Amino acid sequence: MMKPPSHFPRLASRTLMRSAILLCASLLLPLGCKKAEETPAPEVAVQAAHPQQGSISEQIAADAILSPLAQAAISPKVSAPVKRFYVQRGSQVHEGELLATLENSDLSAAALDNKGSYTAAQATFDTATKATAPEDLTKARLDLAQAKANLDLAQSIVTARSQLFTQGAIPGRDLDTAKAALVASQAAYDIAKEHFDSMQSVSHKAALENAQGNLDSAKGKFLGAQAELSYTEIRSPIAGVVTERPLFVGETAAAGTPLVTVMDTSALIAKLHIAQMQAQQLEIGAPATLTVPGIAQPVPAKVSLISPALDPGSTTVEVWLRVENAKGLLKAGTPVHASIQGRTISNALTVPADAIQSSPDGSSKFVMVIAPDSTAHKRPVTLGIQNPDAVQILSGITASDMVISTGAYGLDENTRVKIGVATDSGKDAE
């Protein structure tokens, strides 16, 4: 009978050991699965708080560009070389101040010529109204009186001679001569009366109106020449600062082309375009703030104008914010971000703005609340006033609910949570 190889005992022992290991593994496997099943689900750290009851104000935000309170691009009405400037860029000017003069020798001569014509017309008018016209009217009145006297005398002579002729005291030719003289006197009287009447009703009035017309014409030409001369003096219609002066002395200033620009920057205007519903909540004087590049703190402003009509292109309402600028720190043309305080709700239920999430299609809003068993649940909500820090809740939760403020983004329904420091993955979405 053959003996087994010498290594057989070692092989058998290895086989037995492997079998024992497999048997142990098969016996321990159910125990391991049971232990894995009994391991509690991991908890997600979040931050949460109860909704707050208090006041909240609507914040209306929009971008704008600062504009001057008033601006005047002053253009000459005549074309002429610049004779002299009295201001530079940055000069502070007051209303009516002389800024520049243009060459005006020809206009000065024309004004002087028209002044002489006006003076002569004034003298002619005085002569006509105080001497010539009254004298002509007086002469016509005296001529009429003389003609009336001659007529009366001729009439008395005819009456007397008629009696004498009846008595046979004078021949007939003397009576005929007297009657002829009466006819001539009557004609002279009629002419004198007609002349006086026309002089009184027409000629005298026409003479005065003619004199007045000549005087007005001369005066108009004189004033026109003076106006032309005044156009060579460029004055500021507003108080402010000179922001533009493109020409130099000796260069020709063209009529209608701005020669000097003056801005009133004692206050600036930010013009916003906001939705009609937001504008309806505003009032003149409502407080606002402007975020200005280069200035750390928000600059206070006030609503100074609310347009009574919608912009036809955008169907928005234009709102002006006035910001005082006595020290000149703000510059016209600066882009700013404006925030206006709108309506205020004094007893509102609010949650942090980060707690609000949106559905995938953006059609609804919800928050995540923590149930008594420390699981998170979605709760649809209706929002009211919203601002960067807090949001008003109109319906969906109560003040007793525990709302996740940080760490709710991406949480599944029934996820176990614990209140602590939120993980980096917990970002909110709106």
KESEKOL-622210 format. One line per field, with one value per residue (C-alpha): residue in one letter; y, z, x; residue number from 0. Coordinates in nm, 2 decimals. Layout:
N
rest = A,...
y = Y,...
z = Z,...
x = X,...
nr = NUM,...
***
This chain:
430
rest = M,M,K,P,P,S,H,F,P,R,L,A,S,R,T,L,M,R,S,A,I,L,L,C,A,S,L,L,L,P,L,G,C,K,K,A,E,E,T,P,A,P,E,V,A,V,Q,A,A,H,P,Q,Q,G,S,I,S,E,Q,I,A,A,D,A,I,L,S,P,L,A,Q,A,A,I,S,P,K,V,S,A,P,V,K,R,F,Y,V,Q,R,G,S,Q,V,H,E,G,E,L,L,A,T,L,E,N,S,D,L,S,A,A,A,L,D,N,K,G,S,Y,T,A,A,Q,A,T,F,D,T,A,T,K,A,T,A,P,E,D,L,T,K,A,R,L,D,L,A,Q,A,K,A,N,L,D,L,A,Q,S,I,V,T,A,R,S,Q,L,F,T,Q,G,A,I,P,G,R,D,L,D,T,A,K,A,A,L,V,A,S,Q,A,A,Y,D,I,A,K,E,H,F,D,S,M,Q,S,V,S,H,K,A,A,L,E,N,A,Q,G,N,L,D,S,A,K,G,K,F,L,G,A,Q,A,E,L,S,Y,T,E,I,R,S,P,I,A,G,V,V,T,E,R,P,L,F,V,G,E,T,A,A,A,G,T,P,L,V,T,V,M,D,T,S,A,L,I,A,K,L,H,I,A,Q,M,Q,A,Q,Q,L,E,I,G,A,P,A,T,L,T,V,P,G,I,A,Q,P,V,P,A,K,V,S,L,I,S,P,A,L,D,P,G,S,T,T,V,E,V,W,L,R,V,E,N,A,K,G,L,L,K,A,G,T,P,V,H,A,S,I,Q,G,R,T,I,S,N,A,L,T,V,P,A,D,A,I,Q,S,S,P,D,G,S,S,K,F,V,M,V,I,A,P,D,S,T,A,H,K,R,P,V,T,L,G,I,Q,N,P,D,A,V,Q,I,L,S,G,I,T,A,S,D,M,V,I,S,T,G,A,Y,G,L,D,E,N,T,R,V,K,I,G,V,A,T,D,S,G,K,D,A,E
y = 0.00,0.34,0.62,0.97,1.24,1.42,1.76,1.61,1.72,2.08,2.08,1.93,2.18,2.47,2.33,2.29,2.64,2.79,2.60,2.72,3.08,3.05,2.89,3.18,3.43,3.27,3.27,3.63,3.78,3.80,3.96,4.22,4.31,4.34,4.57,4.79,4.80,4.92,5.22,5.55,5.78,6.06,6.40,6.73,7.04,7.34,7.67,7.74,7.98,8.06,8.33,8.68,8.90,9.27,9.55,9.52,9.78,9.73,9.83,9.93,9.91,10.04,10.18,10.54,10.81,11.14,11.45,11.82,12.00,12.25,12.28,12.56,12.51,12.88,12.96,13.30,13.43,13.59,13.46,13.66,13.61,13.57,13.90,13.79,13.52,13.60,13.24,12.91,12.55,12.49,12.86,12.92,13.17,13.33,13.40,13.69,13.69,13.80,13.50,13.62,13.90,13.88,14.14,14.39,14.72,14.69,14.62,14.91,15.15,15.01,15.06,15.42,15.49,15.36,15.55,15.87,15.78,15.71,16.04,16.23,16.03,16.13,16.50,16.47,16.30,16.58,16.84,16.67,16.60,16.92,17.18,17.09,16.88,17.11,17.42,17.27,17.19,17.53,17.70,17.49,17.59,17.96,17.94,17.79,18.07,18.33,18.18,18.16,18.53,18.62,18.42,18.59,18.93,18.85,18.72,19.05,19.25,19.06,19.11,19.48,19.54,19.34,19.58,19.88,19.74,19.68,20.04,20.16,20.30,20.11,19.97,19.60,19.54,19.63,19.35,19.11,19.20,19.13,18.79,18.69,18.78,18.56,18.26,18.30,18.33,18.02,17.82,17.94,17.84,17.50,17.44,17.56,17.34,17.03,17.09,17.14,16.82,16.61,16.77,16.69,16.33,16.21,16.43,16.52,16.16,16.03,16.29,16.17,15.80,15.87,16.04,15.76,15.50,15.66,15.68,15.32,15.21,15.40,15.27,14.91,14.94,15.09,14.81,14.55,14.70,14.71,14.34,14.25,14.42,14.25,13.91,13.97,13.96,13.60,13.58,13.28,13.22,13.00,12.98,12.69,12.58,12.61,12.25,12.32,12.60,12.47,12.78,13.03,13.40,13.50,13.19,13.24,13.15,13.02,13.11,12.82,12.63,12.61,12.84,12.79,12.51,12.58,12.32,12.37,12.08,12.21,11.91,11.62,11.41,11.04,10.94,10.59,10.38,10.14,9.93,10.09,9.88,9.99,10.35,10.35,10.28,10.59,10.94,11.27,11.30,10.92,10.84,10.67,10.59,10.59,10.37,10.57,10.43,10.55,10.65,10.39,10.49,10.51,10.87,10.98,11.11,11.18,11.12,11.46,11.37,11.08,11.10,11.11,10.91,10.58,10.57,10.45,10.24,10.05,10.10,10.20,10.52,10.77,10.87,11.14,11.12,11.44,11.43,11.74,11.81,12.14,12.02,11.91,11.55,11.40,11.44,11.46,11.16,10.91,10.57,10.49,10.22,10.36,10.20,10.36,10.27,10.18,10.07,9.94,9.66,9.70,9.35,9.11,8.75,8.74,8.49,8.55,8.59,8.30,8.06,8.11,7.86,7.82,7.52,7.40,7.58,7.89,7.89,7.86,7.94,7.71,7.69,7.39,7.34,7.10,6.86,6.74,6.42,6.64,6.57,6.84,6.90,7.14,7.39,7.61,7.97,8.29,8.59,8.96,9.23,9.12,9.29,9.17,9.06,8.94,8.83,8.87,8.54,8.58,8.21,7.86,7.87,8.01,8.17,7.83,7.66,7.60,7.73,7.63,7.96,7.82,7.47,7.39,7.39,7.04,6.87,6.59,6.54,6.36,6.43,6.42,6.75,6.89,7.26,7.37,7.50,7.45,7.26,7.43,7.24,7.42,7.71,7.88,7.93,8.17
z = 0.00,-0.11,0.14,0.07,-0.02,0.27,0.19,0.21,0.58,0.50,0.20,0.41,0.68,0.44,0.29,0.63,0.72,0.40,0.46,0.82,0.70,0.44,0.70,0.94,0.67,0.57,0.93,0.99,0.67,0.79,1.11,0.92,0.70,1.00,1.16,0.84,0.83,1.18,1.12,1.14,0.83,0.83,0.95,0.75,0.95,0.88,1.03,1.12,1.31,1.37,1.14,1.29,1.35,1.28,1.03,0.68,0.41,0.04,-0.13,-0.49,-0.67,-1.00,-1.18,-1.29,-1.40,-1.21,-1.40,-1.30,-1.14,-1.43,-1.74,-2.00,-2.32,-2.41,-2.78,-2.94,-3.17,-3.41,-3.56,-3.47,-3.34,-2.96,-2.82,-2.46,-2.21,-1.85,-1.72,-1.74,-1.69,-1.33,-1.27,-1.04,-1.19,-1.08,-1.28,-1.53,-1.50,-1.81,-1.95,-2.28,-2.54,-2.92,-3.17,-3.21,-3.37,-3.67,-3.44,-3.22,-3.52,-3.64,-3.29,-3.28,-3.62,-3.52,-3.20,-3.40,-3.62,-3.31,-3.16,-3.48,-3.49,-3.13,-3.21,-3.52,-3.30,-3.04,-3.32,-3.48,-3.16,-2.97,-3.26,-3.61,-3.56,-3.29,-3.50,-3.81,-3.60,-3.45,-3.79,-3.93,-3.63,-3.68,-4.06,-3.98,-3.73,-3.99,-4.26,-4.02,-3.94,-4.31,-4.38,-4.10,-4.23,-4.59,-4.46,-4.27,-4.57,-4.80,-4.54,-4.51,-4.88,-4.94,-4.71,-4.88,-5.23,-5.12,-5.01,-5.34,-5.16,-5.36,-5.71,-5.78,-5.87,-5.51,-5.39,-5.64,-5.54,-5.18,-5.27,-5.47,-5.18,-4.96,-5.19,-5.19,-4.81,-4.78,-5.00,-4.81,-4.48,-4.61,-4.72,-4.39,-4.20,-4.40,-4.36,-3.99,-3.96,-4.16,-3.97,-3.64,-3.72,-3.97,-4.05,-3.69,-3.58,-3.89,-3.83,-3.47,-3.58,-3.86,-3.62,-3.36,-3.63,-3.75,-3.39,-3.32,-3.64,-3.54,-3.19,-3.31,-3.54,-3.25,-3.01,-3.27,-3.32,-2.94,-2.92,-3.19,-3.00,-2.67,-2.84,-2.84,-2.46,-2.35,-2.00,-1.78,-1.74,-1.43,-1.14,-1.15,-1.27,-1.61,-1.75,-2.12,-2.31,-2.64,-2.82,-2.75,-2.80,-3.16,-3.29,-3.46,-3.26,-3.49,-3.42,-3.26,-3.15,-2.77,-2.66,-2.29,-2.09,-1.73,-1.49,-1.16,-0.95,-0.61,-0.63,-0.87,-1.01,-1.06,-1.31,-1.26,-1.46,-1.24,-1.27,-1.24,-0.94,-0.75,-0.85,-0.72,-0.37,-0.37,-0.25,-0.31,-0.04,0.01,0.14,-0.08,-0.10,-0.38,-0.40,-0.57,-0.70,-0.49,-0.19,0.09,0.25,0.08,-0.01,0.11,-0.15,-0.18,-0.44,-0.60,-0.90,-1.01,-1.37,-1.42,-1.74,-1.84,-2.08,-2.41,-2.50,-2.18,-1.99,-1.69,-1.47,-1.45,-1.10,-1.00,-0.69,-0.57,-0.39,-0.24,-0.35,-0.18,-0.14,-0.50,-0.42,-0.67,-1.04,-1.31,-1.54,-1.26,-1.28,-0.95,-0.80,-0.63,-0.36,-0.26,0.05,-0.06,0.14,0.50,0.67,1.05,1.16,0.90,0.92,0.78,0.71,0.59,0.22,0.19,0.31,0.00,-0.28,-0.62,-0.80,-1.10,-1.34,-1.12,-1.10,-0.72,-0.40,-0.10,0.22,0.41,0.76,1.03,1.17,1.53,1.42,1.28,0.92,0.65,0.45,0.16,0.24,-0.05,0.05,-0.08,-0.07,0.00,0.03,-0.06,0.01,0.01,0.38,0.45,0.28,0.40,0.41,0.33,0.37,0.40,0.74,1.09,1.35,1.53,1.23,1.23,0.89,0.75,0.66,0.55,0.41,0.26,-0.10,-0.25,0.05,-0.03,0.14,0.48,0.50,0.86,0.97,1.28,1.36,1.35,1.09,0.74,0.49,0.18,-0.04,0.13,-0.10,-0.15,-0.48,-0.58
x = 0.00,0.14,0.20,0.05,0.29,0.46,0.29,-0.06,-0.11,-0.03,-0.27,-0.55,-0.50,-0.52,-0.84,-1.00,-0.90,-1.06,-1.37,-1.39,-1.34,-1.62,-1.85,-1.78,-1.84,-2.17,-2.28,-2.17,-2.31,-2.67,-2.55,-2.36,-2.66,-2.88,-2.63,-2.62,-3.00,-3.02,-2.77,-2.97,-2.98,-2.73,-2.85,-2.80,-2.69,-2.91,-3.00,-3.36,-3.58,-3.94,-4.10,-4.09,-4.39,-4.31,-4.30,-4.16,-4.12,-4.12,-3.79,-3.81,-3.48,-3.37,-3.07,-3.04,-2.80,-2.77,-2.88,-2.84,-3.13,-3.12,-2.90,-2.85,-2.66,-2.63,-2.61,-2.56,-2.84,-2.59,-2.27,-1.96,-1.61,-1.56,-1.43,-1.38,-1.46,-1.52,-1.54,-1.36,-1.47,-1.56,-1.64,-1.94,-2.18,-2.50,-2.82,-2.77,-2.39,-2.20,-2.01,-1.87,-1.90,-1.88,-1.75,-2.03,-1.90,-2.13,-2.43,-2.34,-2.34,-2.67,-2.82,-2.69,-2.84,-3.17,-3.16,-3.12,-3.42,-3.62,-3.53,-3.64,-3.96,-4.03,-3.98,-4.21,-4.47,-4.45,-4.48,-4.78,-4.97,-4.89,-4.87,-4.97,-5.28,-5.43,-5.35,-5.52,-5.83,-5.84,-5.80,-6.09,-6.30,-6.22,-6.29,-6.62,-6.71,-6.60,-6.81,-7.11,-7.06,-7.04,-7.35,-7.55,-7.44,-7.54,-7.88,-7.94,-7.85,-8.09,-8.37,-8.31,-8.29,-8.60,-8.79,-8.64,-8.71,-9.07,-9.10,-8.94,-8.64,-8.38,-8.36,-8.40,-8.03,-7.92,-8.15,-8.01,-7.66,-7.74,-7.90,-7.59,-7.37,-7.59,-7.56,-7.18,-7.17,-7.39,-7.15,-6.85,-7.02,-7.10,-6.74,-6.60,-6.84,-6.76,-6.39,-6.43,-6.64,-6.39,-6.10,-6.26,-6.38,-6.11,-5.81,-5.72,-5.74,-5.55,-5.28,-5.23,-5.23,-4.99,-4.75,-4.79,-4.73,-4.41,-4.29,-4.38,-4.20,-3.88,-3.90,-3.94,-3.63,-3.44,-3.54,-3.45,-3.11,-3.06,-3.17,-2.92,-2.65,-2.76,-2.72,-2.35,-2.35,-2.38,-2.54,-2.63,-3.00,-2.94,-2.70,-2.46,-2.12,-1.97,-1.92,-1.84,-1.67,-1.55,-1.42,-1.14,-1.12,-1.11,-1.29,-1.63,-1.93,-2.20,-2.56,-2.75,-2.43,-2.37,-2.10,-2.11,-2.29,-2.40,-2.54,-2.71,-2.56,-2.67,-2.91,-2.91,-3.20,-3.20,-3.47,-3.60,-3.85,-4.05,-4.36,-4.70,-4.80,-4.49,-4.54,-4.89,-4.76,-4.53,-4.58,-4.39,-4.13,-4.09,-3.74,-3.49,-3.12,-2.86,-2.56,-2.29,-1.96,-1.67,-1.89,-1.91,-2.23,-2.57,-2.67,-3.01,-3.26,-3.64,-3.91,-3.96,-4.18,-4.40,-4.51,-4.88,-4.86,-4.71,-4.41,-4.57,-4.27,-4.21,-4.54,-4.34,-4.37,-4.09,-4.00,-3.75,-3.53,-3.38,-3.05,-2.89,-2.54,-2.44,-2.07,-2.05,-1.94,-2.18,-2.12,-2.38,-2.38,-2.28,-2.46,-2.63,-2.84,-3.15,-3.37,-3.70,-3.89,-4.25,-4.54,-4.49,-4.68,-4.66,-4.77,-4.64,-4.52,-4.17,-3.89,-3.53,-3.51,-3.27,-3.54,-3.75,-3.71,-3.86,-4.01,-3.82,-4.05,-4.05,-4.43,-4.45,-4.25,-4.20,-4.00,-3.86,-4.00,-3.87,-4.13,-4.13,-3.94,-3.66,-3.75,-3.77,-4.09,-4.17,-4.44,-4.59,-4.62,-4.77,-4.54,-4.61,-4.35,-4.00,-3.67,-3.31,-3.32,-3.67,-3.99,-4.35,-4.55,-4.92,-5.01,-4.86,-4.69,-4.75,-4.54,-4.50,-4.33,-3.96,-3.84,-3.50,-3.32,-2.99,-2.91,-3.25,-3.14,-3.15,-3.30,-3.53,-3.86,-3.83,-3.46,-3.35,-3.19,-3.03,-3.00,-2.64,-2.40,-2.52,-2.30,-2.15,-2.40,-2.69,-2.74,-3.07,-3.24,-3.51
nr = 0,1,2,3,4,5,6,7,8,9,10,11,12,13,14,15,16,17,18,19,20,21,22,23,24,25,26,27,28,29,30,31,32,33,34,35,36,37,38,39,40,41,42,43,44,45,46,47,48,49,50,51,52,53,54,55,56,57,58,59,60,61,62,63,64,65,66,67,68,69,70,71,72,73,74,75,76,77,78,79,80,81,82,83,84,85,86,87,88,89,90,91,92,93,94,95,96,97,98,99,100,101,102,103,104,105,106,107,108,109,110,111,112,113,114,115,116,117,118,119,120,121,122,123,124,125,126,127,128,129,130,131,132,133,134,135,136,137,138,139,140,141,142,143,144,145,146,147,148,149,150,151,152,153,154,155,156,157,158,159,160,161,162,163,164,165,166,167,168,169,170,171,172,173,174,175,176,177,178,179,180,181,182,183,184,185,186,187,188,189,190,191,192,193,194,195,196,197,198,199,200,201,202,203,204,205,206,207,208,209,210,211,212,213,214,215,216,217,218,219,220,221,222,223,224,225,226,227,228,229,230,231,232,233,234,235,236,237,238,239,240,241,242,243,244,245,246,247,248,249,250,251,252,253,254,255,256,257,258,259,260,261,262,263,264,265,266,267,268,269,270,271,272,273,274,275,276,277,278,279,280,281,282,283,284,285,286,287,288,289,290,291,292,293,294,295,296,297,298,299,300,301,302,303,304,305,306,307,308,309,310,311,312,313,314,315,316,317,318,319,320,321,322,323,324,325,326,327,328,329,330,331,332,333,334,335,336,337,338,339,340,341,342,343,344,345,346,347,348,349,350,351,352,353,354,355,356,357,358,359,360,361,362,363,364,365,366,367,368,369,370,371,372,373,374,375,376,377,378,379,380,381,382,383,384,385,386,387,388,389,390,391,392,393,394,395,396,397,398,399,400,401,402,403,404,405,406,407,408,409,410,411,412,413,414,415,416,417,418,419,420,421,422,423,424,425,426,427,428,429
***
